[in-house]
Amino acid sequence: MMGMGGGIFWWIVMAVLLVIPFYRILPRYGLPAYAAFLAVFPLVALILLWIIAFKDKFDEAAK
């Protein structure tokens, strides 16, 4: 019988498991590490993944 406390606990665990990889990866792509905390929102996480995926193409176009 998990009440509201159990649901919040799992939400926090999943948020931490999502933020830590973004926190480690984002500085390698020239993005601020604190932006990883915004990745708990699904749309922001998706946008960050697209930025990471196409970062080399953006850099080549700027040269």
N, C-alpha and C positions, 0 to 999 in steps of 0.2 A: 504494500500500500504506500505508493509514493504520492505525497501531497505536492503542494506548490513548491516546497523546498527542494525536492528531488528534481523537478523540472528545471529550476533555476541553476542547480548544481551542474547538470549536464549541459546546459546552455553555456555556462562559464567554461567548462572543460573544452567544449567544441570551439568556443571563441579563442581560447588560448592555443589550441592545436592549429588554428588557422592563422593567428597573428604571428606566431614565432617564425614560421618559414618566410612569410612576407617581410618580417623585420630583418631577417638575415639576407634576403635576396635583393630588396629594393636599392640599398646603397651601391650594389654592383652595377646597377643600371642608371646611376646618377639621380635617383629619386630619394627624397628624405625618408629616413627609417621610420619616423613617426607616422607617416602615411599608412603604415601597416595596421595601425589601430582602427583606421577607417574600413579595413577589409572585412570587419564583422558584418558590414552591410553587404548583401549579395551583389547588388548592382555595382558598388565601388570595387569589390573584389574582381568582378568580371572586367571592369574597365582597366584595373591594374594588370590583370593577366594579358589583356590585349596590348597594353603599352609595353610590357616586357617582351611579348612575342614579336612585336614589330619594331623594337628599339633600334636594331641595326639598320633597318631600312630608313628610319627617320634620320639617323646619323649620316648615312651615305647621301641622302637627298640634300642635306645641309652643306655638303662639301662641294 
